[in-house]
């Protein structure tokens, strides 16, 4: 199963969101695809750090806010 969520300037909540989403789904066969919609506050960097530690997290980076 794949869960897709957009984010824009959510650096303060990104870690909690990812952690709580995986805890709620509680499955090994799930992936979380987070689309960074051109954030300028460090959201992208936080997502990339989390994705490096958990292969179930996939980050899609948009070039600007759409």
PDB file of N, CA, C, O and CB in Angstrom:
ATOM      1  N   UNK A   1       0.847  -1.156   0.000  1.00  0.00           N
ATOM      2  CA  UNK A   1       0.000   0.000   0.000  1.00  0.00           C
ATOM      3  C   UNK A   1       0.901   1.231   0.000  1.00  0.00           C
ATOM      4  O   UNK A   1       1.949   1.251   0.646  1.00  0.00           O
ATOM      5  CB  UNK A   1      -0.968  -0.009   1.215  1.00  0.00           C
ATOM      6  N   UNK A   2       0.481   2.241  -0.726  1.00  0.00           N
ATOM      7  CA  UNK A   2       1.192   3.516  -0.758  1.00  0.00           C
ATOM      8  C   UNK A   2       0.294   4.619  -0.221  1.00  0.00           C
ATOM      9  O   UNK A   2      -0.887   4.703  -0.559  1.00  0.00           O
ATOM     10  CB  UNK A   2       1.662   3.848  -2.189  1.00  0.00           C
ATOM     11  N   UNK A   3       0.870   5.448   0.607  1.00  0.00           N
ATOM     12  CA  UNK A   3       0.182   6.623   1.129  1.00  0.00           C
ATOM     13  C   UNK A   3       0.937   7.824   0.592  1.00  0.00           C
ATOM     14  O   UNK A   3       2.160   7.895   0.716  1.00  0.00           O
ATOM     15  CB  UNK A   3       0.114   6.627   2.713  1.00  0.00           C
ATOM     16  N   UNK A   4       0.217   8.775  -0.007  1.00  0.00           N
ATOM     17  CA  UNK A   4       0.839   9.964  -0.578  1.00  0.00           C
ATOM     18  C   UNK A   4       0.351  11.187   0.185  1.00  0.00           C
ATOM     19  O   UNK A   4      -0.846  11.352   0.417  1.00  0.00           O
ATOM     20  CB  UNK A   4       0.520  10.093  -2.096  1.00  0.00           C
ATOM     21  N   UNK A   5       1.299  12.045   0.574  1.00  0.00           N
ATOM     22  CA  UNK A   5       0.943  13.252   1.318  1.00  0.00           C
ATOM     23  C   UNK A   5       1.789  14.420   0.826  1.00  0.00           C
ATOM     24  O   UNK A   5       2.997  14.278   0.639  1.00  0.00           O
ATOM     25  CB  UNK A   5       1.136  13.040   2.844  1.00  0.00           C
ATOM     26  N   UNK A   6       1.158  15.574   0.617  1.00  0.00           N
ATOM     27  CA  UNK A   6       1.922  16.770   0.259  1.00  0.00           C
ATOM     28  C   UNK A   6       2.411  17.489   1.514  1.00  0.00           C
ATOM     29  O   UNK A   6       1.797  17.396   2.577  1.00  0.00           O
ATOM     30  CB  UNK A   6       1.066  17.722  -0.603  1.00  0.00           C
ATOM     31  N   UNK A   7       3.514  18.199   1.374  1.00  0.00           N
ATOM     32  CA  UNK A   7       4.018  19.030   2.469  1.00  0.00           C
ATOM     33  C   UNK A   7       4.555  20.325   1.895  1.00  0.00           C
ATOM     34  O   UNK A   7       5.179  20.349   0.835  1.00  0.00           O
ATOM     35  CB  UNK A   7       5.119  18.290   3.280  1.00  0.00           C
ATOM     36  N   UNK A   8       4.296  21.402   2.623  1.00  0.00           N
ATOM     37  CA  UNK A   8       4.834  22.704   2.257  1.00  0.00           C
ATOM     38  C   UNK A   8       5.166  23.455   3.542  1.00  0.00           C
ATOM     39  O   UNK A   8       4.280  23.810   4.319  1.00  0.00           O
ATOM     40  CB  UNK A   8       3.826  23.511   1.369  1.00  0.00           C
ATOM     41  N   UNK A   9       6.451  23.686   3.746  1.00  0.00           N
ATOM     42  CA  UNK A   9       6.936  24.390   4.940  1.00  0.00           C
ATOM     43  C   UNK A   9       6.399  23.782   6.228  1.00  0.00           C
ATOM     44  O   UNK A   9       5.723  24.445   7.015  1.00  0.00           O
ATOM     45  CB  UNK A   9       6.550  25.856   4.873  1.00  0.00           C
ATOM     46  N   UNK A  10       6.714  22.514   6.423  1.00  0.00           N
ATOM     47  CA  UNK A  10       6.245  21.761   7.599  1.00  0.00           C
ATOM     48  C   UNK A  10       7.403  21.208   8.430  1.00  0.00           C
ATOM     49  O   UNK A  10       7.265  20.157   9.057  1.00  0.00           O
ATOM     50  CB  UNK A  10       5.337  20.611   7.157  1.00  0.00           C
ATOM     51  N   UNK A  11       8.531  21.896   8.442  1.00  0.00           N
ATOM     52  CA  UNK A  11       9.717  21.369   9.114  1.00  0.00           C
ATOM     53  C   UNK A  11       9.454  21.032  10.586  1.00  0.00           C
ATOM     54  O   UNK A  11      10.039  20.086  11.114  1.00  0.00           O
ATOM     55  CB  UNK A  11      10.853  22.372   9.013  1.00  0.00           C
ATOM     56  N   UNK A  12       8.592  21.788  11.245  1.00  0.00           N
ATOM     57  CA  UNK A  12       8.334  21.544  12.664  1.00  0.00           C
ATOM     58  C   UNK A  12       7.526  20.280  12.935  1.00  0.00           C
ATOM     59  O   UNK A  12       7.555  19.758  14.050  1.00  0.00           O
ATOM     60  CB  UNK A  12       7.618  22.715  13.248  1.00  0.00           C
ATOM     61  N   UNK A  13       6.810  19.785  11.935  1.00  0.00           N
ATOM     62  CA  UNK A  13       5.948  18.621  12.168  1.00  0.00           C
ATOM     63  C   UNK A  13       6.303  17.409  11.314  1.00  0.00           C
ATOM     64  O   UNK A  13       5.667  16.363  11.442  1.00  0.00           O
ATOM     65  CB  UNK A  13       4.522  18.996  11.912  1.00  0.00           C
ATOM     66  N   UNK A  14       7.294  17.527  10.455  1.00  0.00           N
ATOM     67  CA  UNK A  14       7.566  16.437   9.506  1.00  0.00           C
ATOM     68  C   UNK A  14       7.975  15.139  10.212  1.00  0.00           C
ATOM     69  O   UNK A  14       7.506  14.065   9.835  1.00  0.00           O
ATOM     70  CB  UNK A  14       8.666  16.858   8.531  1.00  0.00           C
ATOM     71  N   UNK A  15       8.819  15.218  11.204  1.00  0.00           N
ATOM     72  CA  UNK A  15       9.272  13.998  11.896  1.00  0.00           C
ATOM     73  C   UNK A  15       8.108  13.305  12.617  1.00  0.00           C
ATOM     74  O   UNK A  15       7.972  12.083  12.548  1.00  0.00           O
ATOM     75  CB  UNK A  15      10.392  14.340  12.910  1.00  0.00           C
ATOM     76  N   UNK A  16       7.292  14.070  13.290  1.00  0.00           N
ATOM     77  CA  UNK A  16       6.133  13.491  13.989  1.00  0.00           C
ATOM     78  C   UNK A  16       5.148  12.900  12.987  1.00  0.00           C
ATOM     79  O   UNK A  16       4.590  11.830  13.230  1.00  0.00           O
ATOM     80  CB  UNK A  16       5.428  14.560  14.860  1.00  0.00           C
ATOM     81  N   UNK A  17       4.930  13.576  11.875  1.00  0.00           N
ATOM     82  CA  UNK A  17       4.001  13.075  10.858  1.00  0.00           C
ATOM     83  C   UNK A  17       4.458  11.724  10.319  1.00  0.00           C
ATOM     84  O   UNK A  17       3.667  10.785  10.241  1.00  0.00           O
ATOM     85  CB  UNK A  17       3.869  14.083   9.707  1.00  0.00           C
ATOM     86  N   UNK A  18       5.717  11.627   9.953  1.00  0.00           N
ATOM     87  CA  UNK A  18       6.246  10.375   9.393  1.00  0.00           C
ATOM     88  C   UNK A  18       6.168   9.264  10.436  1.00  0.00           C
ATOM     89  O   UNK A  18       5.720   8.158  10.131  1.00  0.00           O
ATOM     90  CB  UNK A  18       7.712  10.562   8.911  1.00  0.00           C
ATOM     91  N   UNK A  19       6.593   9.544  11.641  1.00  0.00           N
ATOM     92  CA  UNK A  19       6.569   8.548  12.705  1.00  0.00           C
ATOM     93  C   UNK A  19       5.148   8.069  13.006  1.00  0.00           C
ATOM     94  O   UNK A  19       4.905   6.866  13.108  1.00  0.00           O
ATOM     95  CB  UNK A  19       7.202   9.118  13.963  1.00  0.00           C
ATOM     96  N   UNK A  20       4.231   8.990  13.145  1.00  0.00           N
ATOM     97  CA  UNK A  20       2.849   8.628  13.473  1.00  0.00           C
ATOM     98  C   UNK A  20       2.158   7.903  12.316  1.00  0.00           C
ATOM     99  O   UNK A  20       1.341   7.009  12.536  1.00  0.00           O
ATOM    100  CB  UNK A  20       2.055   9.878  13.847  1.00  0.00           C
ATOM    101  N   UNK A  21       2.488   8.290  11.102  1.00  0.00           N
ATOM    102  CA  UNK A  21       1.877   7.617   9.951  1.00  0.00           C
ATOM    103  C   UNK A  21       2.319   6.164   9.881  1.00  0.00           C
ATOM    104  O   UNK A  21       1.493   5.272   9.688  1.00  0.00           O
ATOM    105  CB  UNK A  21       2.237   8.341   8.645  1.00  0.00           C
ATOM    106  N   UNK A  22       3.615   5.920  10.037  1.00  0.00           N
ATOM    107  CA  UNK A  22       4.090   4.535  10.023  1.00  0.00           C
ATOM    108  C   UNK A  22       3.529   3.745  11.202  1.00  0.00           C
ATOM    109  O   UNK A  22       3.194   2.570  11.049  1.00  0.00           O
ATOM    110  CB  UNK A  22       5.621   4.498  10.050  1.00  0.00           C
ATOM    111  N   UNK A  23       3.420   4.366  12.365  1.00  0.00           N
ATOM    112  CA  UNK A  23       2.865   3.678  13.531  1.00  0.00           C
ATOM    113  C   UNK A  23       1.395   3.326  13.309  1.00  0.00           C
ATOM    114  O   UNK A  23       0.955   2.243  13.694  1.00  0.00           O
ATOM    115  CB  UNK A  23       3.016   4.547  14.789  1.00  0.00           C
ATOM    116  N   UNK A  24       0.647   4.216  12.703  1.00  0.00           N
ATOM    117  CA  UNK A  24      -0.780   3.969  12.463  1.00  0.00           C
ATOM    118  C   UNK A  24      -0.993   2.861  11.442  1.00  0.00           C
ATOM    119  O   UNK A  24      -1.929   2.070  11.562  1.00  0.00           O
ATOM    120  CB  UNK A  24      -1.467   5.248  11.988  1.00  0.00           C
ATOM    121  N   UNK A  25      -0.128   2.804  10.443  1.00  0.00           N
ATOM    122  CA  UNK A  25      -0.282   1.785   9.397  1.00  0.00           C
ATOM    123  C   UNK A  25       0.241   0.440   9.864  1.00  0.00           C
ATOM    124  O   UNK A  25      -0.289  -0.603   9.480  1.00  0.00           O
ATOM    125  CB  UNK A  25       0.445   2.210   8.118  1.00  0.00           C
ATOM    126  N   UNK A  26       1.289   0.455  10.701  1.00  0.00           N
ATOM    127  CA  UNK A  26       1.818  -0.748  11.333  1.00  0.00           C
ATOM    128  C   UNK A  26       1.928  -1.931  10.376  1.00  0.00           C
ATOM    129  O   UNK A  26       1.418  -3.019  10.645  1.00  0.00           O
ATOM    130  CB  UNK A  26       0.952  -1.127  12.498  1.00  0.00           C
ATOM    131  N   UNK A  27       2.603  -1.697   9.258  1.00  0.00           N
ATOM    132  CA  UNK A  27       2.782  -2.775   8.283  1.00  0.00           C
ATOM    133  C   UNK A  27       4.129  -2.623   7.599  1.00  0.00           C
ATOM    134  O   UNK A  27       4.611  -1.512   7.379  1.00  0.00           O
ATOM    135  CB  UNK A  27       1.641  -2.776   7.237  1.00  0.00           C
ATOM    136  N   UNK A  28       4.716  -3.740   7.273  1.00  0.00           N
ATOM    137  CA  UNK A  28       5.992  -3.715   6.560  1.00  0.00           C
ATOM    138  C   UNK A  28       5.802  -3.422   5.075  1.00  0.00           C
ATOM    139  O   UNK A  28       6.702  -2.887   4.427  1.00  0.00           O
ATOM    140  CB  UNK A  28       6.720  -5.044   6.737  1.00  0.00           C
ATOM    141  N   UNK A  29       4.657  -3.762   4.544  1.00  0.00           N
ATOM    142  CA  UNK A  29       4.404  -3.614   3.107  1.00  0.00           C
ATOM    143  C   UNK A  29       3.699  -2.299   2.795  1.00  0.00           C
ATOM    144  O   UNK A  29       2.713  -2.270   2.059  1.00  0.00           O
ATOM    145  CB  UNK A  29       3.567  -4.785   2.592  1.00  0.00           C
ATOM    146  N   UNK A  30       4.207  -1.230   3.354  1.00  0.00           N
ATOM    147  CA  UNK A  30       3.613   0.083   3.118  1.00  0.00           C
ATOM    148  C   UNK A  30       4.736   1.057   2.784  1.00  0.00           C
ATOM    149  O   UNK A  30       5.851   0.941   3.292  1.00  0.00           O
ATOM    150  CB  UNK A  30       2.790   0.572   4.361  1.00  0.00           C
ATOM    151  N   UNK A  31       4.424   2.010   1.928  1.00  0.00           N
ATOM    152  CA  UNK A  31       5.377   3.070   1.659  1.00  0.00           C
ATOM    153  C   UNK A  31       4.664   4.407   1.814  1.00  0.00           C
ATOM    154  O   UNK A  31       3.478   4.540   1.510  1.00  0.00           O
ATOM    155  CB  UNK A  31       5.998   2.925   0.239  1.00  0.00           C
ATOM    156  N   UNK A  32       5.406   5.377   2.289  1.00  0.00           N
ATOM    157  CA  UNK A  32       4.892   6.725   2.455  1.00  0.00           C
ATOM    158  C   UNK A  32       5.612   7.605   1.447  1.00  0.00           C
ATOM    159  O   UNK A  32       6.831   7.766   1.504  1.00  0.00           O
ATOM    160  CB  UNK A  32       5.088   7.247   3.924  1.00  0.00           C
ATOM    161  N   UNK A  33       4.850   8.169   0.530  1.00  0.00           N
ATOM    162  CA  UNK A  33       5.404   9.061  -0.489  1.00  0.00           C
ATOM    163  C   UNK A  33       5.028  10.473  -0.076  1.00  0.00           C
ATOM    164  O   UNK A  33       3.852  10.836  -0.050  1.00  0.00           O
ATOM    165  CB  UNK A  33       4.868   8.715  -1.941  1.00  0.00           C
ATOM    166  N   UNK A  34       6.040  11.264   0.247  1.00  0.00           N
ATOM    167  CA  UNK A  34       5.792  12.646   0.650  1.00  0.00           C
ATOM    168  C   UNK A  34       6.280  13.555  -0.469  1.00  0.00           C
ATOM    169  O   UNK A  34       7.428  13.471  -0.905  1.00  0.00           O
ATOM    170  CB  UNK A  34       6.503  12.987   2.009  1.00  0.00           C
ATOM    171  N   UNK A  35       5.390  14.419  -0.920  1.00  0.00           N
ATOM    172  CA  UNK A  35       5.717  15.359  -1.988  1.00  0.00           C
ATOM    173  C   UNK A  35       6.015  16.711  -1.352  1.00  0.00           C
ATOM    174  O   UNK A  35       5.129  17.361  -0.797  1.00  0.00           O
ATOM    175  CB  UNK A  35       4.552  15.468  -3.032  1.00  0.00           C
ATOM    176  N   UNK A  36       7.279  17.122  -1.444  1.00  0.00           N
ATOM    177  CA  UNK A  36       7.652  18.438  -0.943  1.00  0.00           C
ATOM    178  C   UNK A  36       7.320  19.453  -2.026  1.00  0.00           C
ATOM    179  O   UNK A  36       7.895  19.426  -3.114  1.00  0.00           O
ATOM    180  CB  UNK A  36       9.170  18.499  -0.548  1.00  0.00           C
ATOM    181  N   UNK A  37       6.400  20.336  -1.722  1.00  0.00           N
ATOM    182  CA  UNK A  37       5.859  21.279  -2.700  1.00  0.00           C
ATOM    183  C   UNK A  37       6.628  22.602  -2.718  1.00  0.00           C
ATOM    184  O   UNK A  37       6.039  23.681  -2.644  1.00  0.00           O
ATOM    185  CB  UNK A  37       4.391  21.543  -2.407  1.00  0.00           C
ATOM    186  N   UNK A  38       7.966  22.495  -2.817  1.00  0.00           N
ATOM    187  CA  UNK A  38       8.787  23.697  -2.916  1.00  0.00           C
ATOM    188  C   UNK A  38       9.025  24.391  -1.591  1.00  0.00           C
ATOM    189  O   UNK A  38       9.129  25.617  -1.551  1.00  0.00           O
ATOM    190  CB  UNK A  38       8.156  24.652  -3.854  1.00  0.00           C
ATOM    191  N   UNK A  39       9.114  23.647  -0.519  1.00  0.00           N
ATOM    192  CA  UNK A  39       9.329  24.234   0.809  1.00  0.00           C
ATOM    193  C   UNK A  39      10.624  25.038   0.863  1.00  0.00           C
ATOM    194  O   UNK A  39      11.597  24.738   0.171  1.00  0.00           O
ATOM    195  CB  UNK A  39       9.355  23.138   1.875  1.00  0.00           C
ATOM    196  N   UNK A  40      10.606  26.061   1.701  1.00  0.00           N
ATOM    197  CA  UNK A  40      11.786  26.919   1.864  1.00  0.00           C
ATOM    198  C   UNK A  40      12.295  26.945   3.304  1.00  0.00           C
ATOM    199  O   UNK A  40      13.161  27.753   3.638  1.00  0.00           O
ATOM    200  CB  UNK A  40      11.465  28.334   1.416  1.00  0.00           C
ATOM    201  N   UNK A  41      11.767  26.069   4.156  1.00  0.00           N
ATOM    202  CA  UNK A  41      12.091  26.132   5.582  1.00  0.00           C
ATOM    203  C   UNK A  41      12.885  24.942   6.114  1.00  0.00           C
ATOM    204  O   UNK A  41      13.056  24.829   7.328  1.00  0.00           O
ATOM    205  CB  UNK A  41      10.838  26.252   6.359  1.00  0.00           C
ATOM    206  N   UNK A  42      13.367  24.069   5.270  1.00  0.00           N
ATOM    207  CA  UNK A  42      14.112  22.906   5.728  1.00  0.00           C
ATOM    208  C   UNK A  42      13.309  21.619   5.722  1.00  0.00           C
ATOM    209  O   UNK A  42      13.814  20.574   6.133  1.00  0.00           O
ATOM    210  CB  UNK A  42      14.621  23.152   7.094  1.00  0.00           C
ATOM    211  N   UNK A  43      12.075  21.677   5.266  1.00  0.00           N
ATOM    212  CA  UNK A  43      11.249  20.470   5.189  1.00  0.00           C
ATOM    213  C   UNK A  43      11.908  19.428   4.301  1.00  0.00           C
ATOM    214  O   UNK A  43      11.979  18.252   4.661  1.00  0.00           O
ATOM    215  CB  UNK A  43       9.846  20.805   4.661  1.00  0.00           C
ATOM    216  N   UNK A  44      12.384  19.852   3.158  1.00  0.00           N
ATOM    217  CA  UNK A  44      13.012  18.929   2.207  1.00  0.00           C
ATOM    218  C   UNK A  44      14.187  18.204   2.845  1.00  0.00           C
ATOM    219  O   UNK A  44      14.315  16.987   2.714  1.00  0.00           O
ATOM    220  CB  UNK A  44      13.478  19.682   0.956  1.00  0.00           C
ATOM    221  N   UNK A  45      15.041  18.944   3.530  1.00  0.00           N
ATOM    222  CA  UNK A  45      16.225  18.347   4.149  1.00  0.00           C
ATOM    223  C   UNK A  45      15.827  17.357   5.240  1.00  0.00           C
ATOM    224  O   UNK A  45      16.434  16.292   5.361  1.00  0.00           O
ATOM    225  CB  UNK A  45      17.134  19.440   4.731  1.00  0.00           C
ATOM    226  N   UNK A  46      14.825  17.696   6.027  1.00  0.00           N
ATOM    227  CA  UNK A  46      14.348  16.785   7.081  1.00  0.00           C
ATOM    228  C   UNK A  46      13.802  15.505   6.468  1.00  0.00           C
ATOM    229  O   UNK A  46      14.059  14.413   6.976  1.00  0.00           O
ATOM    230  CB  UNK A  46      13.261  17.465   7.945  1.00  0.00           C
ATOM    231  N   UNK A  47      13.056  15.630   5.386  1.00  0.00           N
ATOM    232  CA  UNK A  47      12.516  14.446   4.709  1.00  0.00           C
ATOM    233  C   UNK A  47      13.627  13.573   4.145  1.00  0.00           C
ATOM    234  O   UNK A  47      13.574  12.349   4.264  1.00  0.00           O
ATOM    235  CB  UNK A  47      11.564  14.860   3.589  1.00  0.00           C
ATOM    236  N   UNK A  48      14.621  14.184   3.537  1.00  0.00           N
ATOM    237  CA  UNK A  48      15.737  13.422   2.972  1.00  0.00           C
ATOM    238  C   UNK A  48      16.484  12.673   4.070  1.00  0.00           C
ATOM    239  O   UNK A  48      16.868  11.519   3.880  1.00  0.00           O
ATOM    240  CB  UNK A  48      16.701  14.353   2.213  1.00  0.00           C
ATOM    241  N   UNK A  49      16.693  13.316   5.211  1.00  0.00           N
ATOM    242  CA  UNK A  49      17.353  12.649   6.345  1.00  0.00           C
ATOM    243  C   UNK A  49      16.541  11.446   6.819  1.00  0.00           C
ATOM    244  O   UNK A  49      17.098  10.375   7.061  1.00  0.00           O
ATOM    245  CB  UNK A  49      17.558  13.640   7.511  1.00  0.00           C
ATOM    246  N   UNK A  50      15.236  11.618   6.951  1.00  0.00           N
ATOM    247  CA  UNK A  50      14.377  10.517   7.386  1.00  0.00           C
ATOM    248  C   UNK A  50      14.354   9.391   6.347  1.00  0.00           C
ATOM    249  O   UNK A  50      14.354   8.214   6.708  1.00  0.00           O
ATOM    250  CB  UNK A  50      12.951  11.026   7.644  1.00  0.00           C
ATOM    251  N   UNK A  51      14.336   9.745   5.080  1.00  0.00           N
ATOM    252  CA  UNK A  51      14.306   8.733   4.013  1.00  0.00           C
ATOM    253  C   UNK A  51      15.601   7.923   3.973  1.00  0.00           C
ATOM    254  O   UNK A  51      15.585   6.748   3.608  1.00  0.00           O
ATOM    255  CB  UNK A  51      14.068   9.401   2.651  1.00  0.00           C
ATOM    256  N   UNK A  52      16.704   8.536   4.340  1.00  0.00           N
ATOM    257  CA  UNK A  52      17.977   7.819   4.378  1.00  0.00           C
ATOM    258  C   UNK A  52      17.955   6.718   5.439  1.00  0.00           C
ATOM    259  O   UNK A  52      18.645   5.706   5.312  1.00  0.00           O
ATOM    260  CB  UNK A  52      19.131   8.793   4.652  1.00  0.00           C
ATOM    261  N   UNK A  53      17.161   6.925   6.479  1.00  0.00           N
ATOM    262  CA  UNK A  53      17.088   5.957   7.575  1.00  0.00           C
ATOM    263  C   UNK A  53      15.971   4.930   7.409  1.00  0.00           C
ATOM    264  O   UNK A  53      15.986   3.895   8.074  1.00  0.00           O
ATOM    265  CB  UNK A  53      16.901   6.682   8.873  1.00  0.00           C
ATOM    266  N   UNK A  54      15.015   5.196   6.543  1.00  0.00           N
ATOM    267  CA  UNK A  54      13.875   4.294   6.379  1.00  0.00           C
ATOM    268  C   UNK A  54      13.500   4.179   4.906  1.00  0.00           C
ATOM    269  O   UNK A  54      12.960   5.125   4.331  1.00  0.00           O
ATOM    270  CB  UNK A  54      12.668   4.785   7.203  1.00  0.00           C
ATOM    271  N   UNK A  55      13.776   3.042   4.295  1.00  0.00           N
ATOM    272  CA  UNK A  55      13.501   2.887   2.858  1.00  0.00           C
ATOM    273  C   UNK A  55      12.020   2.907   2.489  1.00  0.00           C
ATOM    274  O   UNK A  55      11.679   2.965   1.308  1.00  0.00           O
ATOM    275  CB  UNK A  55      14.095   1.607   2.379  1.00  0.00           C
ATOM    276  N   UNK A  56      11.143   2.861   3.484  1.00  0.00           N
ATOM    277  CA  UNK A  56       9.700   2.936   3.192  1.00  0.00           C
ATOM    278  C   UNK A  56       9.243   4.361   2.900  1.00  0.00           C
ATOM    279  O   UNK A  56       8.126   4.575   2.429  1.00  0.00           O
ATOM    280  CB  UNK A  56       8.898   2.376   4.361  1.00  0.00           C
ATOM    281  N   UNK A  57      10.103   5.331   3.179  1.00  0.00           N
ATOM    282  CA  UNK A  57       9.784   6.735   2.939  1.00  0.00           C
ATOM    283  C   UNK A  57      10.392   7.170   1.614  1.00  0.00           C
ATOM    284  O   UNK A  57      11.597   7.044   1.397  1.00  0.00           O
ATOM    285  CB  UNK A  57      10.298   7.628   4.097  1.00  0.00           C
ATOM    286  N   UNK A  58       9.552   7.678   0.743  1.00  0.00           N
ATOM    287  CA  UNK A  58       9.984   8.157  -0.569  1.00  0.00           C
ATOM    288  C   UNK A  58       9.666   9.642  -0.645  1.00  0.00           C
ATOM    289  O   UNK A  58       8.550  10.067  -0.346  1.00  0.00           O
ATOM    290  CB  UNK A  58       9.289   7.364  -1.735  1.00  0.00           C
ATOM    291  N   UNK A  59      10.661  10.426  -1.051  1.00  0.00           N
ATOM    292  CA  UNK A  59      10.497  11.868  -1.121  1.00  0.00           C
ATOM    293  C   UNK A  59      10.495  12.302  -2.579  1.00  0.00           C
ATOM    294  O   UNK A  59      11.405  11.971  -3.339  1.00  0.00           O
ATOM    295  CB  UNK A  59      11.612  12.591  -0.332  1.00  0.00           C
ATOM    296  N   UNK A  60       9.471  13.041  -2.957  1.00  0.00           N
ATOM    297  CA  UNK A  60       9.381  13.647  -4.282  1.00  0.00           C
ATOM    298  C   UNK A  60       9.535  15.142  -4.067  1.00  0.00           C
ATOM    299  O   UNK A  60       8.779  15.750  -3.310  1.00  0.00           O
ATOM    300  CB  UNK A  60       8.016  13.291  -5.018  1.00  0.00           C
ATOM    301  N   UNK A  61      10.518  15.731  -4.736  1.00  0.00           N
ATOM    302  CA  UNK A  61      10.793  17.148  -4.560  1.00  0.00           C
ATOM    303  C   UNK A  61      10.342  17.920  -5.796  1.00  0.00           C
ATOM    304  O   UNK A  61      10.848  17.701  -6.897  1.00  0.00           O
ATOM    305  CB  UNK A  61      12.293  17.384  -4.289  1.00  0.00           C
ATOM    306  N   UNK A  62       9.394  18.818  -5.603  1.00  0.00           N
ATOM    307  CA  UNK A  62       8.977  19.694  -6.690  1.00  0.00           C
ATOM    308  C   UNK A  62       9.895  20.911  -6.722  1.00  0.00           C
ATOM    309  O   UNK A  62      10.377  21.359  -5.681  1.00  0.00           O
ATOM    310  CB  UNK A  62       7.490  20.123  -6.526  1.00  0.00           C
ATOM    311  N   UNK A  63      10.132  21.438  -7.905  1.00  0.00           N
ATOM    312  CA  UNK A  63      11.079  22.536  -8.058  1.00  0.00           C
ATOM    313  C   UNK A  63      10.580  23.851  -7.463  1.00  0.00           C
ATOM    314  O   UNK A  63      11.375  24.726  -7.119  1.00  0.00           O
ATOM    315  CB  UNK A  63      11.387  22.733  -9.512  1.00  0.00           C
ATOM    316  N   UNK A  64       9.266  23.983  -7.344  1.00  0.00           N
ATOM    317  CA  UNK A  64       8.699  25.192  -6.759  1.00  0.00           C
ATOM    318  C   UNK A  64       7.308  24.846  -6.234  1.00  0.00           C
ATOM    319  O   UNK A  64       6.816  23.736  -6.440  1.00  0.00           O
ATOM    320  CB  UNK A  64       8.640  26.365  -7.805  1.00  0.00           C
ATOM    321  N   UNK A  65       6.690  25.791  -5.564  1.00  0.00           N
ATOM    322  CA  UNK A  65       5.354  25.567  -5.025  1.00  0.00           C
ATOM    323  C   UNK A  65       4.316  25.597  -6.148  1.00  0.00           C
ATOM    324  O   UNK A  65       4.238  26.559  -6.912  1.00  0.00           O
ATOM    325  CB  UNK A  65       5.019  26.624  -3.953  1.00  0.00           C
ATOM    326  N   UNK A  66       3.539  24.550  -6.232  1.00  0.00           N
ATOM    327  CA  UNK A  66       2.480  24.457  -7.232  1.00  0.00           C
ATOM    328  C   UNK A  66       1.150  24.523  -6.562  1.00  0.00           C
ATOM    329  O   UNK A  66       0.118  24.462  -7.230  1.00  0.00           O
ATOM    330  CB  UNK A  66       2.596  23.180  -8.051  1.00  0.00           C
TER     331      UNK A  66
END
